[in-house]
Amino acid sequence: MEVSCPTCKKKVEWNDKNLFRPFCCKRCQLIDLGEWSNEEKVISTSTYDENANKTLPDIEDIEAMLAQQQQDFFKDK
Ligand SMILES: [Zn+2]
């Protein structure tokens, strides 16, 4: 069975070997997880040209952000 990666629309095989399904890779999974708090979604295309080389956040940034969120989560408990 094949699905499309929700992030990059690449065809992904849905099986036990794909740890990131329905995503094609860890990067796409992290991008999708981080997207709800990511302002990139609200940037309009008209103002986006100057930042064209920043279409996707760096995976390091996402991982740092998720780690920070986890820290905040456990702090509240
Ligand atoms: Zn992908």
N, CA, C, O and the ligand as a Tripos MOL2 file, in Angstrom:
@<TRIPOS>MOLECULE
protein
  309   307    78     0     0
PROTEIN
NO_CHARGES

@<TRIPOS>ATOM
      1 N           0.8400   -1.1970    0.0000 N.3       1 MET1
      2 CA          0.0000    0.0000    0.0000 C.3       1 MET1
      3 C           0.8780    1.2510    0.0000 C.2       1 MET1
      4 O           1.8950    1.3250    0.6900 O.2       1 MET1
      5 N           0.4580    2.2080   -0.7800 N.am      2 GLU2
      6 CA          1.2280    3.4400   -0.8670 C.3       2 GLU2
      7 C           0.3960    4.6270   -0.4010 C.2       2 GLU2
      8 O          -0.7980    4.7140   -0.6890 O.2       2 GLU2
      9 N           1.0320    5.5300    0.3170 N.am      3 VAL3
     10 CA          0.3660    6.7660    0.7180 C.3       3 VAL3
     11 C           1.2510    7.9320    0.2880 C.2       3 VAL3
     12 O           2.4210    7.7480   -0.0490 O.2       3 VAL3
     13 N           0.6770    9.1300    0.3040 N.am      4 SER4
     14 CA          1.4690   10.3170   -0.0060 C.3       4 SER4
     15 C           1.9160   10.9680    1.2860 C.2       4 SER4
     16 O           1.1100   11.1720    2.1940 O.2       4 SER4
     17 N           3.1690   11.2900    1.3740 N.am      5 CYS5
     18 CA          3.6920   11.9950    2.5340 C.3       5 CYS5
     19 C           2.9290   13.3090    2.6950 C.2       5 CYS5
     20 O           2.8900   14.1080    1.7590 O.2       5 CYS5
     21 N           2.3220   13.5500    3.8550 N.am      6 PRO6
     22 CA          1.5260   14.7750    4.0490 C.3       6 PRO6
     23 C           2.3600   16.0460    3.9020 C.2       6 PRO6
     24 O           1.8170   17.1090    3.6020 O.2       6 PRO6
     25 N           3.6540   15.9480    4.1060 N.am      7 THR7
     26 CA          4.4880   17.1420    4.0670 C.3       7 THR7
     27 C           4.9810   17.4410    2.6550 C.2       7 THR7
     28 O           4.8460   18.5670    2.1770 O.2       7 THR7
     29 N           5.5510   16.4370    1.9810 N.am      8 CYS8
     30 CA          6.1620   16.7210    0.6790 C.3       8 CYS8
     31 C           5.4540   16.0070   -0.4670 C.2       8 CYS8
     32 O           5.8530   16.1410   -1.6240 O.2       8 CYS8
     33 N           4.3930   15.2410   -0.1460 N.am      9 LYS9
     34 CA          3.5560   14.5610   -1.1520 C.3       9 LYS9
     35 C           4.2790   13.4370   -1.8970 C.2       9 LYS9
     36 O           3.7700   12.9160   -2.8890 O.2       9 LYS9
     37 N           5.4510   13.0740   -1.4210 N.am     10 LYS10
     38 CA          6.1680   11.9750   -2.0360 C.3      10 LYS10
     39 C           5.4440   10.6620   -1.7220 C.2      10 LYS10
     40 O           4.8590   10.5050   -0.6500 O.2      10 LYS10
     41 N           5.4920    9.7260   -2.6700 N.am     11 LYS11
     42 CA          4.8740    8.4230   -2.4380 C.3      11 LYS11
     43 C           5.6710    7.6500   -1.3830 C.2      11 LYS11
     44 O           6.8940    7.5360   -1.4600 O.2      11 LYS11
     45 N           4.9480    7.1290   -0.4050 N.am     12 VAL12
     46 CA          5.5980    6.4070    0.6810 C.3      12 VAL12
     47 C           4.9640    5.0270    0.7970 C.2      12 VAL12
     48 O           3.7410    4.8920    0.7560 O.2      12 VAL12
     49 N           5.7880    4.0190    0.9390 N.am     13 GLU13
     50 CA          5.2670    2.6760    1.1510 C.3      13 GLU13
     51 C           4.8440    2.5340    2.6100 C.2      13 GLU13
     52 O           5.6070    2.8520    3.5220 O.2      13 GLU13
     53 N           3.6260    2.0560    2.8150 N.am     14 TRP14
     54 CA          3.0870    1.9180    4.1820 C.3      14 TRP14
     55 C           3.3930    0.5040    4.6650 C.2      14 TRP14
     56 O           2.6870   -0.4450    4.3230 O.2      14 TRP14
     57 N           4.4410    0.3750    5.4550 N.am     15 ASN15
     58 CA          4.7380   -0.9370    6.0350 C.3      15 ASN15
     59 C           5.4770   -0.7550    7.3550 C.2      15 ASN15
     60 O           5.8020    0.3630    7.7560 O.2      15 ASN15
     61 N           5.7340   -1.8740    8.0180 N.am     16 ASP16
     62 CA          6.3250   -1.8100    9.3580 C.3      16 ASP16
     63 C           7.7370   -1.2380    9.3460 C.2      16 ASP16
     64 O           8.2240   -0.7510   10.3660 O.2      16 ASP16
     65 N           8.3930   -1.3000    8.1860 N.am     17 LYS17
     66 CA          9.7660   -0.7960    8.1220 C.3      17 LYS17
     67 C           9.8050    0.7240    8.1040 C.2      17 LYS17
     68 O          10.8200    1.3340    8.4420 O.2      17 LYS17
     69 N           8.6980    1.3240    7.7080 N.am     18 ASN18
     70 CA          8.6680    2.7920    7.6440 C.3      18 ASN18
     71 C           8.2110    3.3460    8.9890 C.2      18 ASN18
     72 O           7.0170    3.4350    9.2740 O.2      18 ASN18
     73 N           9.1870    3.7140    9.8010 N.am     19 LEU19
     74 CA          8.8870    4.1800   11.1580 C.3      19 LEU19
     75 C           8.1800    5.5240   11.1570 C.2      19 LEU19
     76 O           7.5600    5.9010   12.1510 O.2      19 LEU19
     77 N           8.2680    6.2530   10.0440 N.am     20 PHE20
     78 CA          7.7570    7.6200   10.0260 C.3      20 PHE20
     79 C           6.4470    7.7180    9.2650 C.2      20 PHE20
     80 O           5.9540    8.8210    9.0290 O.2      20 PHE20
     81 N           5.8690    6.5780    8.8740 N.am     21 ARG21
     82 CA          4.6330    6.6290    8.1090 C.3      21 ARG21
     83 C           3.5700    7.4160    8.8510 C.2      21 ARG21
     84 O           3.5240    7.3230   10.0780 O.2      21 ARG21
     85 N           2.7250    8.1710    8.2040 N.am     22 PRO22
     86 CA          2.6450    8.2620    6.7290 C.3      22 PRO22
     87 C           3.6630    9.2220    6.1110 C.2      22 PRO22
     88 O           3.5390    9.5840    4.9410 O.2      22 PRO22
     89 N           4.6520    9.6310    6.8770 N.am     23 PHE23
     90 CA          5.6540   10.5370    6.3220 C.3      23 PHE23
     91 C           6.7670    9.7400    5.6670 C.2      23 PHE23
     92 O           6.9610    8.5630    5.9710 O.2      23 PHE23
     93 N           7.5060   10.3920    4.7600 N.am     24 CYS24
     94 CA          8.5600    9.6850    4.0370 C.3      24 CYS24
     95 C           9.8380    9.6200    4.8660 C.2      24 CYS24
     96 O          10.6860    8.7570    4.6390 O.2      24 CYS24
     97 N           9.9770   10.5320    5.8280 N.am     25 CYS25
     98 CA         11.2230   10.5860    6.5800 C.3      25 CYS25
     99 C          10.9900   11.3560    7.8760 C.2      25 CYS25
    100 O           9.9440   11.9730    8.0740 O.2      25 CYS25
    101 N          11.9860   11.3040    8.7460 N.am     26 LYS26
    102 CA         11.8660   11.9760   10.0310 C.3      26 LYS26
    103 C          11.6830   13.4810    9.8600 C.2      26 LYS26
    104 O          10.9210   14.1130   10.5910 O.2      26 LYS26
    105 N          12.3870   14.0390    8.8930 N.am     27 ARG27
    106 CA         12.2970   15.4820    8.6630 C.3      27 ARG27
    107 C          10.8610   15.9160    8.3920 C.2      27 ARG27
    108 O          10.3710   16.8860    8.9700 O.2      27 ARG27
    109 N          10.1930   15.1760    7.4960 N.am     28 CYS28
    110 CA          8.8190   15.5310    7.1550 C.3      28 CYS28
    111 C           7.9070   15.3560    8.3720 C.2      28 CYS28
    112 O           6.9900   16.1500    8.5790 O.2      28 CYS28
    113 N           8.1530   14.3350    9.1610 N.am     29 GLN29
    114 CA          7.3460   14.1060   10.3630 C.3      29 GLN29
    115 C           7.4970   15.2680   11.3410 C.2      29 GLN29
    116 O           6.5110   15.7730   11.8770 O.2      29 GLN29
    117 N           8.7340   15.6830   11.5650 N.am     30 LEU30
    118 CA          8.9920   16.7780   12.5030 C.3      30 LEU30
    119 C           8.4060   18.0840   11.9910 C.2      30 LEU30
    120 O           7.8660   18.8810   12.7580 O.2      30 LEU30
    121 N           8.5190   18.2890   10.6850 N.am     31 ILE31
    122 CA          7.9420   19.5050   10.1030 C.3      31 ILE31
    123 C           6.4550   19.5360   10.3720 C.2      31 ILE31
    124 O           5.9200   20.5680   10.7770 O.2      31 ILE31
    125 N           5.7740   18.4150   10.1520 N.am     32 ASP32
    126 CA          4.3300   18.3830   10.3500 C.3      32 ASP32
    127 C           3.9730   18.5680   11.8190 C.2      32 ASP32
    128 O           3.0200   19.2790   12.1420 O.2      32 ASP32
    129 N           4.7230   17.9390   12.7020 N.am     33 LEU33
    130 CA          4.4590   18.0670   14.1440 C.3      33 LEU33
    131 C           4.6600   19.4950   14.6120 C.2      33 LEU33
    132 O           3.9280   19.9860   15.4710 O.2      33 LEU33
    133 N           5.6580   20.1600   14.0400 N.am     34 GLY34
    134 CA          5.9730   21.5050   14.4990 C.3      34 GLY34
    135 C           5.1420   22.5730   13.8390 C.2      34 GLY34
    136 O           5.1970   23.7370   14.2360 O.2      34 GLY34
    137 N           4.3650   22.1960   12.8260 N.am     35 GLU35
    138 CA          3.7310   23.2000   11.9890 C.3      35 GLU35
    139 C           2.6760   24.0150   12.7300 C.2      35 GLU35
    140 O           2.4890   25.1940   12.4290 O.2      35 GLU35
    141 N           1.9860   23.4090   13.6920 N.am     36 TRP36
    142 CA          0.9110   24.1290   14.3750 C.3      36 TRP36
    143 C           1.4380   25.3470   15.1010 C.2      36 TRP36
    144 O           0.7020   26.3160   15.2910 O.2      36 TRP36
    145 N           2.6900   25.3210   15.5090 N.am     37 SER37
    146 CA          3.2510   26.4680   16.2240 C.3      37 SER37
    147 C           4.2160   27.2400   15.3440 C.2      37 SER37
    148 O           4.9440   28.1140   15.8150 O.2      37 SER37
    149 N           4.2150   26.9070   14.0650 N.am     38 ASN38
    150 CA          5.1600   27.5190   13.1480 C.3      38 ASN38
    151 C           4.4800   28.6320   12.3640 C.2      38 ASN38
    152 O           3.4430   28.4190   11.7360 O.2      38 ASN38
    153 N           5.0670   29.8060   12.4050 N.am     39 GLU39
    154 CA          4.4300   30.9410   11.7420 C.3      39 GLU39
    155 C           4.5310   30.8890   10.2320 C.2      39 GLU39
    156 O           3.8890   31.6810    9.5440 O.2      39 GLU39
    157 N           5.3270   29.9690    9.7040 N.am     40 GLU40
    158 CA          5.5210   29.9300    8.2490 C.3      40 GLU40
    159 C           4.2060   29.7340    7.5100 C.2      40 GLU40
    160 O           4.0540   30.1870    6.3760 O.2      40 GLU40
    161 N           3.2480   29.0550    8.1570 N.am     41 LYS41
    162 CA          1.9870   28.7680    7.4850 C.3      41 LYS41
    163 C           1.1760   30.0300    7.2170 C.2      41 LYS41
    164 O           0.3790   30.0620    6.2790 O.2      41 LYS41
    165 N           1.3640   31.0540    8.0150 N.am     42 VAL42
    166 CA          0.5560   32.2600    7.8610 C.3      42 VAL42
    167 C           1.2520   33.3290    7.0190 C.2      42 VAL42
    168 O           0.6750   34.3790    6.7360 O.2      42 VAL42
    169 N           2.4900   33.0530    6.6220 N.am     43 ILE43
    170 CA          3.1840   33.9970    5.7520 C.3      43 ILE43
    171 C           2.5730   33.9210    4.3530 C.2      43 ILE43
    172 O           2.5320   32.8500    3.7470 O.2      43 ILE43
    173 N           2.1090   35.0340    3.8530 N.am     44 SER44
    174 CA          1.4740   35.0200    2.5340 C.3      44 SER44
    175 C           2.5310   34.9130    1.4410 C.2      44 SER44
    176 O           3.6790   35.3180    1.6280 O.2      44 SER44
    177 N           2.1310   34.3640    0.3050 N.am     45 THR45
    178 CA          3.0940   34.1370   -0.7740 C.3      45 THR45
    179 C           3.6530   35.4470   -1.3110 C.2      45 THR45
    180 O           4.7700   35.4780   -1.8270 O.2      45 THR45
    181 N           2.8780   36.5390   -1.1950 N.am     46 SER46
    182 CA          3.3360   37.8160   -1.7570 C.3      46 SER46
    183 C           4.5370   38.3680   -0.9910 C.2      46 SER46
    184 O           5.4020   39.0220   -1.5750 O.2      46 SER46
    185 N           4.5890   38.1050    0.3150 N.am     47 THR47
    186 CA          5.7040   38.6130    1.1030 C.3      47 THR47
    187 C           6.7670   37.5460    1.3020 C.2      47 THR47
    188 O           7.7320   37.7460    2.0400 O.2      47 THR47
    189 N           6.5850   36.4280    0.6470 N.am     48 TYR48
    190 CA          7.4280   35.2830    0.9340 C.3      48 TYR48
    191 C           8.6650   35.2140    0.0490 C.2      48 TYR48
    192 O           9.6050   34.4830    0.3590 O.2      48 TYR48
    193 N           8.6760   35.9690   -1.0510 N.am     49 ASP49
    194 CA          9.7500   35.8560   -2.0380 C.3      49 ASP49
    195 C          11.1380   36.1190   -1.4500 C.2      49 ASP49
    196 O          12.0960   35.4220   -1.7820 O.2      49 ASP49
    197 N          11.2420   37.1020   -0.5970 N.am     50 GLU50
    198 CA         12.5460   37.4350   -0.0370 C.3      50 GLU50
    199 C          13.1130   36.3040    0.8130 C.2      50 GLU50
    200 O          14.3260   36.1860    0.9860 O.2      50 GLU50
    201 N          12.2170   35.4770    1.3370 N.am     51 ASN51
    202 CA         12.6550   34.3590    2.1710 C.3      51 ASN51
    203 C          12.5490   33.0300    1.4310 C.2      51 ASN51
    204 O          12.3580   31.9830    2.0490 O.2      51 ASN51
    205 N          12.6700   33.0750    0.1260 N.am     52 ALA52
    206 CA         12.4380   31.8810   -0.6790 C.3      52 ALA52
    207 C          13.3500   30.7230   -0.2840 C.2      52 ALA52
    208 O          12.9790   29.5570   -0.4150 O.2      52 ALA52
    209 N          14.5300   31.0510    0.1940 N.am     53 ASN53
    210 CA         15.4450   29.9660    0.5730 C.3      53 ASN53
    211 C          15.1550   29.4460    1.9760 C.2      53 ASN53
    212 O          15.9090   28.6290    2.5040 O.2      53 ASN53
    213 N          14.0760   29.9120    2.5750 N.am     54 LYS54
    214 CA         13.7060   29.4410    3.9090 C.3      54 LYS54
    215 C          12.3530   28.7420    3.8820 C.2      54 LYS54
    216 O          11.5760   28.8520    4.8300 O.2      54 LYS54
    217 N          12.0730   28.0330    2.8120 N.am     55 THR55
    218 CA         10.7680   27.3940    2.6850 C.3      55 THR55
    219 C          10.5410   26.3550    3.7680 C.2      55 THR55
    220 O           9.4140   26.1690    4.2250 O.2      55 THR55
    221 N          11.6060   25.6760    4.1820 N.am     56 LEU56
    222 CA         11.4650   24.6770    5.2340 C.3      56 LEU56
    223 C          12.3880   25.0340    6.3890 C.2      56 LEU56
    224 O          13.5290   25.4400    6.1700 O.2      56 LEU56
    225 N          11.9020   24.8850    7.6140 N.am     57 PRO57
    226 CA         12.7740   25.1500    8.7630 C.3      57 PRO57
    227 C          13.8560   24.0850    8.8650 C.2      57 PRO57
    228 O          13.6630   22.9570    8.4120 O.2      57 PRO57
    229 N          14.9740   24.4300    9.4490 N.am     58 ASP58
    230 CA         16.0350   23.4610    9.6590 C.3      58 ASP58
    231 C          15.5780   22.4090   10.6570 C.2      58 ASP58
    232 O          14.8840   22.7080   11.6290 O.2      58 ASP58
    233 N          15.9800   21.1750   10.3980 N.am     59 ILE59
    234 CA         15.5520   20.0910   11.2900 C.3      59 ILE59
    235 C          16.0890   20.3190   12.6940 C.2      59 ILE59
    236 O          15.4580   19.9210   13.6740 O.2      59 ILE59
    237 N          17.2480   20.9560   12.7990 N.am     60 GLU60
    238 CA         17.7950   21.2470   14.1270 C.3      60 GLU60
    239 C          16.8660   22.1950   14.8880 C.2      60 GLU60
    240 O          16.6470   22.0370   16.0890 O.2      60 GLU60
    241 N          16.3270   23.1750   14.1730 N.am     61 ASP61
    242 CA         15.4170   24.1250   14.8110 C.3      61 ASP61
    243 C          14.1680   23.4250   15.3210 C.2      61 ASP61
    244 O          13.6960   23.6980   16.4250 O.2      61 ASP61
    245 N          13.6400   22.5210   14.5070 N.am     62 ILE62
    246 CA         12.4190   21.8180   14.9000 C.3      62 ILE62
    247 C          12.6830   20.9370   16.1080 C.2      62 ILE62
    248 O          11.9030   20.9150   17.0610 O.2      62 ILE62
    249 N          13.8010   20.2050   16.0560 N.am     63 GLU63
    250 CA         14.1050   19.3160   17.1720 C.3      63 GLU63
    251 C          14.3200   20.1180   18.4530 C.2      63 GLU63
    252 O          13.8890   19.7000   19.5280 O.2      63 GLU63
    253 N          14.9770   21.2530   18.3430 N.am     64 ALA64
    254 CA         15.1850   22.1060   19.5130 C.3      64 ALA64
    255 C          13.8520   22.6070   20.0440 C.2      64 ALA64
    256 O          13.6350   22.6750   21.2540 O.2      64 ALA64
    257 N          12.9600   22.9590   19.1190 N.am     65 MET65
    258 CA         11.6560   23.4690   19.5290 C.3      65 MET65
    259 C          10.8460   22.3800   20.2380 C.2      65 MET65
    260 O          10.2200   22.6300   21.2680 O.2      65 MET65
    261 N          10.8690   21.1630   19.6700 N.am     66 LEU66
    262 CA         10.1130   20.0720   20.2830 C.3      66 LEU66
    263 C          10.6910   19.7260   21.6510 C.2      66 LEU66
    264 O           9.9470   19.4390   22.5880 O.2      66 LEU66
    265 N          12.0070   19.7530   21.7620 N.am     67 ALA67
    266 CA         12.6410   19.4780   23.0500 C.3      67 ALA67
    267 C          12.2260   20.5250   24.0740 C.2      67 ALA67
    268 O          11.9650   20.2070   25.2350 O.2      67 ALA67
    269 N          12.1690   21.7660   23.6320 N.am     68 GLN68
    270 CA         11.7540   22.8500   24.5140 C.3      68 GLN68
    271 C          10.3120   22.6520   24.9700 C.2      68 GLN68
    272 O           9.9860   22.8730   26.1370 O.2      68 GLN68
    273 N           9.4550   22.2350   24.0460 N.am     69 GLN69
    274 CA          8.0540   22.0120   24.3920 C.3      69 GLN69
    275 C           7.9270   20.8920   25.4230 C.2      69 GLN69
    276 O           7.1140   20.9770   26.3430 O.2      69 GLN69
    277 N           8.7280   19.8520   25.2670 N.am     70 GLN70
    278 CA          8.6880   18.7500   26.2290 C.3      70 GLN70
    279 C           9.1330   19.2220   27.5990 C.2      70 GLN70
    280 O           8.5460   18.8600   28.6190 O.2      70 GLN70
    281 N          10.1820   20.0390   27.6080 N.am     71 GLN71
    282 CA         10.6580   20.5740   28.8850 C.3      71 GLN71
    283 C           9.5650   21.3870   29.5690 C.2      71 GLN71
    284 O           9.3260   21.2420   30.7680 O.2      71 GLN71
    285 N           8.9100   22.2370   28.7980 N.am     72 ASP72
    286 CA          7.8310   23.0520   29.3620 C.3      72 ASP72
    287 C           6.7180   22.1680   29.8900 C.2      72 ASP72
    288 O           6.1450   22.4300   30.9480 O.2      72 ASP72
    289 N           6.4200   21.1140   29.1370 N.am     73 PHE73
    290 CA          5.3380   20.2080   29.5340 C.3      73 PHE73
    291 C           5.6240   19.5880   30.8920 C.2      73 PHE73
    292 O           4.7540   19.5580   31.7620 O.2      73 PHE73
    293 N           6.8550   19.0880   31.0760 N.am     74 PHE74
    294 CA          7.1540   18.4180   32.3200 C.3      74 PHE74
    295 C           7.3270   19.4050   33.4700 C.2      74 PHE74
    296 O           7.1530   19.0530   34.6370 O.2      74 PHE74
    297 N           7.6700   20.6330   33.1290 N.am     75 LYS75
    298 CA          7.8050   21.6480   34.1650 C.3      75 LYS75
    299 C           6.4530   21.9350   34.8390 C.2      75 LYS75
    300 O           6.3770   22.2020   36.0390 O.2      75 LYS75
    301 N           5.3910   21.8690   34.0240 N.am     76 ASP76
    302 CA          4.0690   22.1860   34.5360 C.3      76 ASP76
    303 C           3.5430   21.1440   35.4930 C.2      76 ASP76
    304 O           2.6950   21.4370   36.3360 O.2      76 ASP76
    305 N           4.0460   19.9180   35.3660 N.am     77 LYS77
    306 CA          3.5020   18.8350   36.1900 C.3      77 LYS77
    307 C           3.9510   18.9390   37.6450 C.2      77 LYS77
    308 O           3.5790   18.1020   38.4680 O.2      77 LYS77
    309 ZN          8.0910   13.7460    2.9050 Zn       78 ZN78
@<TRIPOS>BOND
     1     1     2 1
     2     2     3 1
     3     3     4 2
     4     3     5 am
     5     5     6 1
     6     6     7 1
     7     7     8 2
     8     7     9 am
     9     9    10 1
    10    10    11 1
    11    11    12 2
    12    11    13 am
    13    13    14 1
    14    14    15 1
    15    15    16 2
    16    15    17 am
    17    17    18 1
    18    18    19 1
    19    19    20 2
    20    19    21 am
    21    21    22 1
    22    22    23 1
    23    23    24 2
    24    23    25 am
    25    25    26 1
    26    26    27 1
    27    27    28 2
    28    27    29 am
    29    29    30 1
    30    30    31 1
    31    31    32 2
    32    31    33 am
    33    33    34 1
    34    34    35 1
    35    35    36 2
    36    35    37 am
    37    37    38 1
    38    38    39 1
    39    39    40 2
    40    39    41 am
    41    41    42 1
    42    42    43 1
    43    43    44 2
    44    43    45 am
    45    45    46 1
    46    46    47 1
    47    47    48 2
    48    47    49 am
    49    49    50 1
    50    50    51 1
    51    51    52 2
    52    51    53 am
    53    53    54 1
    54    54    55 1
    55    55    56 2
    56    55    57 am
    57    57    58 1
    58    58    59 1
    59    59    60 2
    60    59    61 am
    61    61    62 1
    62    62    63 1
    63    63    64 2
    64    63    65 am
    65    65    66 1
    66    66    67 1
    67    67    68 2
    68    67    69 am
    69    69    70 1
    70    70    71 1
    71    71    72 2
    72    71    73 am
    73    73    74 1
    74    74    75 1
    75    75    76 2
    76    75    77 am
    77    77    78 1
    78    78    79 1
    79    79    80 2
    80    79    81 am
    81    81    82 1
    82    82    83 1
    83    83    84 2
    84    83    85 am
    85    85    86 1
    86    86    87 1
    87    87    88 2
    88    87    89 am
    89    89    90 1
    90    90    91 1
    91    91    92 2
    92    91    93 am
    93    93    94 1
    94    94    95 1
    95    95    96 2
    96    95    97 am
    97    97    98 1
    98    98    99 1
    99    99   100 2
   100    99   101 am
   101   101   102 1
   102   102   103 1
   103   103   104 2
   104   103   105 am
   105   105   106 1
   106   106   107 1
   107   107   108 2
   108   107   109 am
   109   109   110 1
   110   110   111 1
   111   111   112 2
   112   111   113 am
   113   113   114 1
   114   114   115 1
   115   115   116 2
   116   115   117 am
   117   117   118 1
   118   118   119 1
   119   119   120 2
   120   119   121 am
   121   121   122 1
   122   122   123 1
   123   123   124 2
   124   123   125 am
   125   125   126 1
   126   126   127 1
   127   127   128 2
   128   127   129 am
   129   129   130 1
   130   130   131 1
   131   131   132 2
   132   131   133 am
   133   133   134 1
   134   134   135 1
   135   135   136 2
   136   135   137 am
   137   137   138 1
   138   138   139 1
   139   139   140 2
   140   139   141 am
   141   141   142 1
   142   142   143 1
   143   143   144 2
   144   143   145 am
   145   145   146 1
   146   146   147 1
   147   147   148 2
   148   147   149 am
   149   149   150 1
   150   150   151 1
   151   151   152 2
   152   151   153 am
   153   153   154 1
   154   154   155 1
   155   155   156 2
   156   155   157 am
   157   157   158 1
   158   158   159 1
   159   159   160 2
   160   159   161 am
   161   161   162 1
   162   162   163 1
   163   163   164 2
   164   163   165 am
   165   165   166 1
   166   166   167 1
   167   167   168 2
   168   167   169 am
   169   169   170 1
   170   170   171 1
   171   171   172 2
   172   171   173 am
   173   173   174 1
   174   174   175 1
   175   175   176 2
   176   175   177 am
   177   177   178 1
   178   178   179 1
   179   179   180 2
   180   179   181 am
   181   181   182 1
   182   182   183 1
   183   183   184 2
   184   183   185 am
   185   185   186 1
   186   186   187 1
   187   187   188 2
   188   187   189 am
   189   189   190 1
   190   190   191 1
   191   191   192 2
   192   191   193 am
   193   193   194 1
   194   194   195 1
   195   195   196 2
   196   195   197 am
   197   197   198 1
   198   198   199 1
   199   199   200 2
   200   199   201 am
   201   201   202 1
   202   202   203 1
   203   203   204 2
   204   203   205 am
   205   205   206 1
   206   206   207 1
   207   207   208 2
   208   207   209 am
   209   209   210 1
   210   210   211 1
   211   211   212 2
   212   211   213 am
   213   213   214 1
   214   214   215 1
   215   215   216 2
   216   215   217 am
   217   217   218 1
   218   218   219 1
   219   219   220 2
   220   219   221 am
   221   221   222 1
   222   222   223 1
   223   223   224 2
   224   223   225 am
   225   225   226 1
   226   226   227 1
   227   227   228 2
   228   227   229 am
   229   229   230 1
   230   230   231 1
   231   231   232 2
   232   231   233 am
   233   233   234 1
   234   234   235 1
   235   235   236 2
   236   235   237 am
   237   237   238 1
   238   238   239 1
   239   239   240 2
   240   239   241 am
   241   241   242 1
   242   242   243 1
   243   243   244 2
   244   243   245 am
   245   245   246 1
   246   246   247 1
   247   247   248 2
   248   247   249 am
   249   249   250 1
   250   250   251 1
   251   251   252 2
   252   251   253 am
   253   253   254 1
   254   254   255 1
   255   255   256 2
   256   255   257 am
   257   257   258 1
   258   258   259 1
   259   259   260 2
   260   259   261 am
   261   261   262 1
   262   262   263 1
   263   263   264 2
   264   263   265 am
   265   265   266 1
   266   266   267 1
   267   267   268 2
   268   267   269 am
   269   269   270 1
   270   270   271 1
   271   271   272 2
   272   271   273 am
   273   273   274 1
   274   274   275 1
   275   275   276 2
   276   275   277 am
   277   277   278 1
   278   278   279 1
   279   279   280 2
   280   279   281 am
   281   281   282 1
   282   282   283 1
   283   283   284 2
   284   283   285 am
   285   285   286 1
   286   286   287 1
   287   287   288 2
   288   287   289 am
   289   289   290 1
   290   290   291 1
   291   291   292 2
   292   291   293 am
   293   293   294 1
   294   294   295 1
   295   295   296 2
   296   295   297 am
   297   297   298 1
   298   298   299 1
   299   299   300 2
   300   299   301 am
   301   301   302 1
   302   302   303 1
   303   303   304 2
   304   303   305 am
   305   305   306 1
   306   306   307 1
   307   307   308 2
@<TRIPOS>SUBSTRUCTURE
     1 MET1         2 RESIDUE 1 A MET
     2 GLU2         6 RESIDUE 1 A GLU
     3 VAL3        10 RESIDUE 1 A VAL
     4 SER4        14 RESIDUE 1 A SER
     5 CYS5        18 RESIDUE 1 A CYS
     6 PRO6        22 RESIDUE 1 A PRO
     7 THR7        26 RESIDUE 1 A THR
     8 CYS8        30 RESIDUE 1 A CYS
     9 LYS9        34 RESIDUE 1 A LYS
    10 LYS10       38 RESIDUE 1 A LYS
    11 LYS11       42 RESIDUE 1 A LYS
    12 VAL12       46 RESIDUE 1 A VAL
    13 GLU13       50 RESIDUE 1 A GLU
    14 TRP14       54 RESIDUE 1 A TRP
    15 ASN15       58 RESIDUE 1 A ASN
    16 ASP16       62 RESIDUE 1 A ASP
    17 LYS17       66 RESIDUE 1 A LYS
    18 ASN18       70 RESIDUE 1 A ASN
    19 LEU19       74 RESIDUE 1 A LEU
    20 PHE20       78 RESIDUE 1 A PHE
    21 ARG21       82 RESIDUE 1 A ARG
    22 PRO22       86 RESIDUE 1 A PRO
    23 PHE23       90 RESIDUE 1 A PHE
    24 CYS24       94 RESIDUE 1 A CYS
    25 CYS25       98 RESIDUE 1 A CYS
    26 LYS26      102 RESIDUE 1 A LYS
    27 ARG27      106 RESIDUE 1 A ARG
    28 CYS28      110 RESIDUE 1 A CYS
    29 GLN29      114 RESIDUE 1 A GLN
    30 LEU30      118 RESIDUE 1 A LEU
    31 ILE31      122 RESIDUE 1 A ILE
    32 ASP32      126 RESIDUE 1 A ASP
    33 LEU33      130 RESIDUE 1 A LEU
    34 GLY34      134 RESIDUE 1 A GLY
    35 GLU35      138 RESIDUE 1 A GLU
    36 TRP36      142 RESIDUE 1 A TRP
    37 SER37      146 RESIDUE 1 A SER
    38 ASN38      150 RESIDUE 1 A ASN
    39 GLU39      154 RESIDUE 1 A GLU
    40 GLU40      158 RESIDUE 1 A GLU
    41 LYS41      162 RESIDUE 1 A LYS
    42 VAL42      166 RESIDUE 1 A VAL
    43 ILE43      170 RESIDUE 1 A ILE
    44 SER44      174 RESIDUE 1 A SER
    45 THR45      178 RESIDUE 1 A THR
    46 SER46      182 RESIDUE 1 A SER
    47 THR47      186 RESIDUE 1 A THR
    48 TYR48      190 RESIDUE 1 A TYR
    49 ASP49      194 RESIDUE 1 A ASP
    50 GLU50      198 RESIDUE 1 A GLU
    51 ASN51      202 RESIDUE 1 A ASN
    52 ALA52      206 RESIDUE 1 A ALA
    53 ASN53      210 RESIDUE 1 A ASN
    54 LYS54      214 RESIDUE 1 A LYS
    55 THR55      218 RESIDUE 1 A THR
    56 LEU56      222 RESIDUE 1 A LEU
    57 PRO57      226 RESIDUE 1 A PRO
    58 ASP58      230 RESIDUE 1 A ASP
    59 ILE59      234 RESIDUE 1 A ILE
    60 GLU60      238 RESIDUE 1 A GLU
    61 ASP61      242 RESIDUE 1 A ASP
    62 ILE62      246 RESIDUE 1 A ILE
    63 GLU63      250 RESIDUE 1 A GLU
    64 ALA64      254 RESIDUE 1 A ALA
    65 MET65      258 RESIDUE 1 A MET
    66 LEU66      262 RESIDUE 1 A LEU
    67 ALA67      266 RESIDUE 1 A ALA
    68 GLN68      270 RESIDUE 1 A GLN
    69 GLN69      274 RESIDUE 1 A GLN
    70 GLN70      278 RESIDUE 1 A GLN
    71 GLN71      282 RESIDUE 1 A GLN
    72 ASP72      286 RESIDUE 1 A ASP
    73 PHE73      290 RESIDUE 1 A PHE
    74 PHE74      294 RESIDUE 1 A PHE
    75 LYS75      298 RESIDUE 1 A LYS
    76 ASP76      302 RESIDUE 1 A ASP
    77 LYS77      306 RESIDUE 1 A LYS
    78 ZN78       309 GROUP 0 **** ****
